[in-house]
Amino acid sequence: MNLELFIAKKITYKNKSDKQISRPIINIATLGIALGLSVMILAIAIITGFKAGITEKLTGFGSHIQISNYDNNNSFETYPIDQNLIPIERLSQIEGVKHIQAYATKPGIIKTKDEIQGVVLNGASLNQDWSFFKNKLVEGEIINMIPSKKSNQVLISEKLAKLLHLNVGEKLIMYFVQDPIRQRAFTISGIYNSGMDEFDKLFVICDMRHIQKLNNWEANQVSGIEITIDDFKKLDETKEIIRDNITGIFSNDGSTFKVRTIKQKYPQIFNWLEMLDINVWIILGLMILVAGFNMVSGLLIIILEKTNMIGILKALGTDNWSVRKIFLYQSAMIIGKGMLLGNLIGIGICLIQYHFQLISLDPVNYYLDTVPINLNWFHLLLLNIGTLIATVSMLLIPSYWITRITPSKAIKFD
């Protein structure tokens, strides 16, 4: 039988009606641990939710990895590549690759009776993955594309629809500045809202074959290839594998291909997201320190209150380490109670926000309209284990005070 654990349970769960000086201090320490852990759970859930939500929106417009012509052109008026030169079949067999599709972009101007707006046509291929826009659709339907004929339908954002006073089913006239200037009439099939105003105000989704016709491209010429992967954590690793597979392939004009990730395409946004990680570590460190100091003060008061018991145990031959273990066990039980309460509070608030979205945000500044929640059970497990180990470890030093208590003085202690 573990004698130290038995004694720790007895003095921890004894009749609470007994007068104990340490009881209020223990309650405060327990509450401190609960609040600290709940704040840590919320911080991790919200930050990872931000990263996942914004990444999902960015990849919805540009996929995870793009293959394009190797030039210094960063505009939406692109130089084409021959998609037949890209080993699509080989790339699709790479572990982690989920979907591959071609795309094309072209800047244009929308002209209505009273308004004018510069936009970018984002051309979709026949095998386009529409899952992102289906989830963001607020009115109408997705473009109906068939192989035999290019579709005149387009998707526009709710932002553009309100700005230009357009509705589903109406005609959309676009002008393209080239020699000669060209005009195209489209029909609005659906209106989407991604929550990212910067992108919603810019992109109009259309059949890619319109862009090929406007640019006098062949059917095999596109702006680039988009590749979606399963695991965002393996983004850089997958990019290197893809680059190795297209190295040595040249276009007819001798140009090569460029492979870049969504991080490289939008570095300013991902740099901002990485800075949020620093905030999380600061919050975790501060909360653990607060919880640890609460428990240190609580343990010292418990030791002071149980000085008489410590003296008796030592007089009976119990060594210092065994006595210290009693109080470390007791502290672990108090910490465990606080952690249980903290999990209930933190996870409860996360679930309420996840299902009811009570706290909203300004999408202009945060790219999201509500506070996002990403509850990862593996993160919760690591957080709980780390909190328990860190706080108990902080108690090893104050528990050393027990070694300085002598039986002769402690038994007479009142």
C-alpha positions as CSV (number, residue, x, y, z in Angstrom):
1,M,0.0,0.0,0.0
2,N,1.2,3.5,-0.8
3,L,1.2,5.0,2.7
4,E,2.1,8.6,1.5
5,L,-0.9,8.6,-1.0
6,F,-3.2,7.2,1.7
7,I,-2.3,9.9,4.2
8,A,-2.6,12.6,1.4
9,K,-6.1,11.4,0.6
10,K,-7.1,11.5,4.3
11,I,-5.9,15.0,4.9
12,T,-7.3,16.3,1.6
13,Y,-10.8,14.8,1.7
14,K,-11.4,14.9,5.5
15,N,-14.5,16.5,6.8
16,K,-14.6,20.0,5.3
17,S,-16.5,21.3,8.3
18,D,-13.3,21.1,10.3
19,K,-11.7,24.5,10.9
20,Q,-8.7,24.8,8.6
21,I,-6.6,27.9,8.1
22,S,-5.5,26.6,4.7
23,R,-9.0,26.0,3.3
24,P,-9.6,29.5,1.8
25,I,-6.1,29.5,0.4
26,I,-6.6,26.1,-1.2
27,N,-9.9,27.3,-2.7
28,I,-8.2,30.4,-4.1
29,A,-5.3,28.2,-5.5
30,T,-7.9,25.8,-7.1
31,L,-9.8,28.7,-8.6
32,G,-6.5,30.2,-9.9
33,I,-5.6,27.0,-11.6
34,A,-9.1,26.6,-13.1
35,L,-9.1,30.1,-14.5
36,G,-5.5,29.8,-15.8
37,L,-6.2,26.5,-17.6
38,S,-9.5,27.8,-19.1
39,V,-7.7,30.9,-20.4
40,M,-5.0,28.6,-22.0
41,I,-7.6,26.4,-23.6
42,L,-9.4,29.4,-25.0
43,A,-6.2,31.0,-26.3
44,I,-5.1,27.8,-28.1
45,A,-8.6,27.1,-29.5
46,I,-9.0,30.7,-30.8
47,I,-5.5,31.1,-32.3
48,T,-5.5,27.7,-34.0
49,G,-9.1,28.5,-35.2
50,F,-7.8,31.8,-36.7
51,K,-5.0,30.1,-38.5
52,A,-7.2,27.3,-39.8
53,G,-10.1,29.6,-40.8
54,I,-7.9,32.2,-42.7
55,T,-5.8,29.4,-44.3
56,E,-8.9,27.7,-45.5
57,K,-10.1,30.9,-47.1
58,L,-6.8,31.7,-48.7
59,T,-6.5,28.3,-50.2
60,G,-10.1,28.5,-51.5
61,F,-8.9,31.3,-53.8
62,G,-5.5,30.0,-54.6
63,S,-5.0,26.4,-53.4
64,H,-2.0,25.2,-51.4
65,I,0.6,25.0,-54.2
66,Q,0.8,26.6,-57.6
67,I,2.8,25.8,-60.7
68,S,3.2,28.8,-63.1
69,N,5.6,30.3,-65.6
70,Y,9.0,31.1,-64.2
71,D,9.0,34.9,-64.6
72,N,9.0,38.0,-62.5
73,N,5.4,38.9,-63.4
74,N,3.4,39.2,-60.2
75,S,0.3,40.7,-62.0
76,F,-2.9,38.9,-62.9
77,E,-2.2,39.3,-66.6
78,T,-0.1,36.1,-66.9
79,Y,2.1,34.5,-69.4
80,P,0.7,31.0,-70.2
81,I,2.2,27.6,-69.6
82,D,1.4,24.4,-71.5
83,Q,-0.4,22.2,-69.1
84,N,0.3,19.1,-71.2
85,L,4.0,19.5,-70.2
86,I,3.1,19.1,-66.5
87,P,3.1,15.4,-65.4
88,I,-0.3,15.6,-63.8
89,E,-0.7,11.8,-63.4
90,R,2.7,11.6,-61.6
91,L,1.9,14.5,-59.3
92,S,-1.5,13.1,-58.4
93,Q,0.3,10.0,-57.1
94,I,2.4,11.9,-54.6
95,E,1.4,11.1,-51.0
96,G,-0.8,13.9,-49.6
97,V,-1.9,15.4,-52.9
98,K,-5.7,15.7,-52.8
99,H,-6.7,17.5,-56.0
100,I,-5.1,19.1,-59.1
101,Q,-6.7,21.6,-61.4
102,A,-5.8,24.3,-64.0
103,Y,-6.6,28.0,-63.6
104,A,-6.3,31.2,-65.5
105,T,-6.6,34.9,-64.4
106,K,-7.3,38.1,-66.3
107,P,-8.0,41.6,-65.0
108,G,-11.0,43.4,-66.3
109,I,-13.5,46.2,-65.6
110,I,-17.2,45.8,-64.7
111,K,-19.3,48.6,-66.1
112,T,-22.9,49.1,-64.9
113,K,-25.2,52.0,-65.5
114,D,-24.0,54.0,-62.5
115,E,-20.8,52.2,-61.3
116,I,-17.4,51.0,-62.6
117,Q,-15.2,48.5,-60.8
118,G,-11.9,46.9,-61.6
119,V,-11.8,43.1,-60.9
120,V,-9.9,39.9,-61.8
121,L,-11.5,37.1,-63.7
122,N,-10.5,33.8,-62.0
123,G,-11.0,31.1,-64.5
124,A,-12.2,27.6,-63.3
125,S,-11.4,24.4,-65.2
126,L,-13.8,21.6,-65.9
127,N,-12.5,19.5,-63.0
128,Q,-12.8,22.5,-60.6
129,D,-13.2,21.7,-56.9
130,W,-16.3,23.8,-56.0
131,S,-16.5,22.8,-52.3
132,F,-15.1,26.1,-51.0
133,F,-17.5,28.3,-53.0
134,K,-20.5,25.9,-52.3
135,N,-19.9,26.5,-48.5
136,K,-19.6,30.3,-49.1
137,L,-22.6,30.6,-51.4
138,V,-25.3,32.9,-50.1
139,E,-27.6,33.1,-53.1
140,G,-28.0,31.3,-56.5
141,E,-25.9,28.3,-57.6
142,I,-22.5,27.3,-58.7
143,I,-21.5,27.7,-62.4
144,N,-22.8,24.9,-64.6
145,M,-19.8,23.9,-66.8
146,I,-20.0,21.3,-69.5
147,P,-17.2,20.1,-71.9
148,S,-19.0,20.9,-75.1
149,K,-19.6,24.6,-74.6
150,K,-18.1,27.3,-72.4
151,S,-20.4,28.7,-69.8
152,N,-21.4,32.4,-69.7
153,Q,-22.2,32.1,-65.9
154,V,-20.1,33.8,-63.3
155,L,-19.9,33.9,-59.5
156,I,-19.5,37.3,-57.8
157,S,-19.1,38.2,-54.2
158,E,-21.8,39.7,-52.0
159,K,-19.5,42.7,-51.6
160,L,-19.4,43.4,-55.3
161,A,-23.2,42.7,-55.7
162,K,-24.0,45.4,-53.2
163,L,-21.4,47.8,-54.5
164,L,-22.6,47.5,-58.1
165,H,-26.3,46.8,-57.3
166,L,-26.4,43.4,-59.0
167,N,-28.5,40.4,-58.4
168,V,-28.6,36.7,-59.4
169,G,-29.8,36.3,-63.0
170,E,-28.7,39.7,-64.1
171,K,-26.3,40.5,-66.9
172,L,-22.8,41.5,-66.1
173,I,-20.8,43.5,-68.7
174,M,-17.0,43.4,-68.5
175,Y,-14.4,45.2,-70.5
176,F,-10.8,44.1,-71.0
177,V,-8.0,46.6,-71.8
178,Q,-6.1,45.1,-74.7
179,D,-5.6,45.7,-78.4
180,P,-8.4,45.8,-79.4
181,I,-10.5,46.4,-76.3
182,R,-12.9,43.5,-75.8
183,Q,-16.2,43.2,-74.1
184,R,-18.0,40.2,-72.7
185,A,-21.5,39.7,-71.3
186,F,-21.9,37.2,-68.4
187,T,-24.9,36.1,-66.4
188,I,-24.6,36.0,-62.6
189,S,-25.4,32.5,-61.4
190,G,-24.5,32.9,-57.8
191,I,-23.3,35.2,-55.1
192,Y,-20.7,34.1,-52.5
193,N,-19.4,35.7,-49.3
194,S,-16.0,34.4,-48.1
195,G,-15.7,37.0,-45.4
196,M,-12.4,38.3,-46.8
197,D,-13.3,41.7,-48.2
198,E,-9.9,42.2,-49.9
199,F,-10.6,39.0,-52.0
200,D,-14.3,39.4,-52.4
201,K,-14.0,42.8,-53.9
202,L,-11.4,41.5,-56.4
203,F,-12.4,38.1,-57.8
204,V,-15.1,37.1,-60.2
205,I,-15.2,33.4,-60.9
206,C,-15.9,32.3,-64.5
207,D,-15.3,29.5,-67.0
208,M,-11.6,29.4,-67.8
209,R,-12.2,29.0,-71.5
210,H,-13.4,32.7,-71.7
211,I,-9.9,33.8,-70.6
212,Q,-8.2,31.5,-73.1
213,K,-10.4,33.0,-75.8
214,L,-9.7,36.6,-74.8
215,N,-5.9,35.9,-74.7
216,N,-5.9,34.0,-77.9
217,W,-4.5,30.9,-76.1
218,E,-4.8,27.3,-77.2
219,A,-6.9,24.9,-75.2
220,N,-3.8,23.5,-73.5
221,Q,-2.5,27.0,-72.4
222,V,-3.4,28.1,-68.8
223,S,-2.0,30.6,-66.2
224,G,-1.0,27.7,-64.0
225,I,-1.8,24.5,-62.1
226,E,-3.3,24.5,-58.6
227,I,-2.6,21.6,-56.2
228,T,-4.5,20.9,-53.0
229,I,-3.0,18.7,-50.3
230,D,-4.4,16.9,-47.3
231,D,-2.0,18.0,-44.5
232,F,-1.1,21.7,-44.4
233,K,1.8,20.9,-42.0
234,K,3.5,19.1,-44.9
235,L,3.2,22.0,-47.3
236,D,6.9,22.8,-47.7
237,E,7.8,19.1,-47.9
238,T,5.2,18.4,-50.6
239,K,6.3,21.5,-52.5
240,E,9.9,20.2,-52.7
241,I,8.7,16.8,-54.0
242,I,6.5,18.5,-56.7
243,R,9.4,20.8,-57.7
244,D,11.7,17.7,-58.0
245,N,9.1,16.2,-60.3
246,I,9.0,19.1,-62.8
247,T,12.7,20.1,-62.6
248,G,14.2,19.7,-66.1
249,I,10.9,20.3,-67.9
250,F,11.0,23.3,-70.3
251,S,8.4,25.0,-72.4
252,N,8.8,25.4,-76.2
253,D,10.3,28.9,-75.7
254,G,12.9,27.5,-73.2
255,S,11.2,28.8,-70.0
256,T,10.9,26.7,-66.9
257,F,8.2,26.5,-64.2
258,K,7.9,28.1,-60.8
259,V,6.5,26.3,-57.8
260,R,5.3,28.4,-54.9
261,T,3.1,27.8,-51.8
262,I,0.2,29.8,-50.5
263,K,2.6,31.1,-47.8
264,Q,4.9,32.5,-50.4
265,K,2.0,34.0,-52.3
266,Y,0.6,35.8,-49.3
267,P,3.6,36.2,-46.9
268,Q,2.2,39.2,-45.1
269,I,-0.9,37.3,-43.9
270,F,1.0,34.2,-42.8
271,N,3.7,36.3,-41.0
272,W,0.8,37.9,-39.1
273,L,-0.5,34.4,-38.2
274,E,2.9,33.3,-37.0
275,M,3.2,36.3,-34.7
276,L,0.0,35.1,-33.0
277,D,1.9,31.9,-32.0
278,I,4.2,34.2,-29.9
279,N,1.2,35.6,-28.1
280,V,0.0,32.0,-27.3
281,W,3.3,31.1,-25.7
282,I,3.4,34.2,-23.6
283,I,-0.2,33.5,-22.4
284,L,0.7,29.9,-21.6
285,G,3.8,30.9,-19.7
286,L,2.1,33.6,-17.6
287,M,-0.9,31.4,-16.8
288,I,1.3,28.5,-15.6
289,L,3.4,30.9,-13.5
290,V,0.3,32.4,-11.9
291,A,-1.1,28.9,-11.2
292,G,2.3,27.7,-9.9
293,F,2.7,30.6,-7.5
294,N,-0.8,30.2,-6.2
295,M,0.0,26.5,-5.4
296,V,3.4,27.4,-3.8
297,S,1.7,29.8,-1.4
298,G,-1.0,27.2,-0.7
299,L,1.5,24.5,-0.1
300,L,3.5,26.6,2.4
301,I,0.4,27.4,4.4
302,I,-0.6,23.7,4.4
303,I,2.9,22.7,5.7
304,L,2.6,25.4,8.4
305,E,-0.8,24.1,9.4
306,K,0.4,20.4,9.4
307,T,3.6,21.1,11.3
308,N,2.5,19.0,14.2
309,M,1.6,16.0,12.0
310,I,5.0,16.3,10.2
311,G,6.8,16.2,13.6
312,I,4.8,13.0,14.6
313,L,5.6,11.3,11.3
314,K,9.3,12.1,11.7
315,A,9.3,10.9,15.3
316,L,7.9,7.6,14.1
317,G,10.8,7.2,11.7
318,T,9.4,8.6,8.4
319,D,12.1,10.0,6.2
320,N,12.0,13.5,4.8
321,W,11.3,12.4,1.2
322,S,8.3,10.4,2.3
323,V,6.8,13.3,4.1
324,R,7.4,15.6,1.2
325,K,5.6,13.1,-1.1
326,I,2.5,13.3,1.1
327,F,2.2,17.0,0.5
328,L,3.1,16.7,-3.2
329,Y,0.4,14.1,-3.6
330,Q,-2.0,16.5,-1.8
331,S,-1.0,19.3,-4.1
332,A,-1.5,17.1,-7.2
333,M,-5.0,16.4,-6.0
334,I,-5.8,20.1,-5.6
335,I,-4.2,20.8,-8.9
336,G,-6.3,18.0,-10.5
337,K,-9.5,19.5,-9.1
338,G,-8.6,22.9,-10.5
339,M,-7.7,21.4,-13.8
340,L,-11.0,19.5,-14.0
341,L,-12.9,22.8,-13.3
342,G,-10.7,24.6,-15.8
343,N,-11.5,22.1,-18.5
344,L,-15.2,22.4,-17.9
345,I,-15.1,26.2,-18.1
346,G,-12.7,26.4,-21.1
347,I,-14.2,23.7,-23.2
348,G,-17.7,24.8,-22.3
349,I,-17.1,28.4,-23.5
350,C,-15.5,27.0,-26.7
351,L,-18.4,24.8,-27.5
352,I,-20.9,27.6,-26.9
353,Q,-19.0,29.9,-29.2
354,Y,-18.5,27.2,-31.8
355,H,-22.2,26.3,-32.0
356,F,-23.9,29.7,-31.4
357,Q,-21.2,32.2,-32.5
358,L,-22.1,34.7,-29.9
359,I,-18.9,36.8,-30.3
360,S,-18.6,38.5,-33.7
361,L,-15.6,40.2,-35.4
362,D,-15.1,42.8,-38.1
363,P,-14.2,40.8,-41.2
364,V,-12.4,43.9,-42.7
365,N,-9.8,43.7,-39.9
366,Y,-9.8,40.0,-39.0
367,Y,-10.9,38.3,-42.2
368,L,-13.5,36.4,-40.2
369,D,-16.9,37.5,-39.0
370,T,-17.0,35.5,-35.7
371,V,-14.4,34.3,-33.2
372,P,-13.2,31.0,-34.6
373,I,-12.8,27.9,-32.4
374,N,-10.7,24.9,-33.2
375,L,-10.9,22.3,-30.4
376,N,-8.1,19.8,-30.9
377,W,-8.2,17.0,-28.3
378,F,-4.5,16.3,-28.7
379,H,-3.7,19.9,-27.9
380,L,-6.0,19.6,-24.8
381,L,-4.2,16.5,-23.7
382,L,-0.8,18.0,-24.0
383,L,-1.9,21.2,-22.3
384,N,-3.3,19.3,-19.3
385,I,-0.2,17.1,-19.0
386,G,2.1,20.0,-19.3
387,T,0.2,22.1,-16.7
388,L,0.2,19.3,-14.2
389,I,3.9,18.6,-14.6
390,A,4.9,22.3,-14.6
391,T,2.9,23.2,-11.4
392,V,3.9,20.0,-9.5
393,S,7.5,20.6,-10.4
394,M,7.3,24.2,-9.1
395,L,6.3,22.7,-5.7
396,L,9.5,20.6,-5.3
397,I,11.5,23.6,-3.9
398,P,8.9,24.8,-1.3
399,S,8.4,21.2,-0.2
400,Y,12.0,21.2,0.9
401,W,11.0,23.3,3.9
402,I,9.7,20.1,5.4
403,T,13.3,18.9,5.9
404,R,14.0,21.8,8.2
405,I,11.2,20.8,10.6
406,T,12.5,18.8,13.6
407,P,10.2,16.5,15.7
408,S,11.1,18.0,19.0
409,K,9.9,21.5,18.1
410,A,7.1,20.4,15.7
411,I,5.2,18.2,18.2
412,K,5.0,21.2,20.6
413,F,3.9,23.4,17.7
414,D,0.5,25.0,18.3
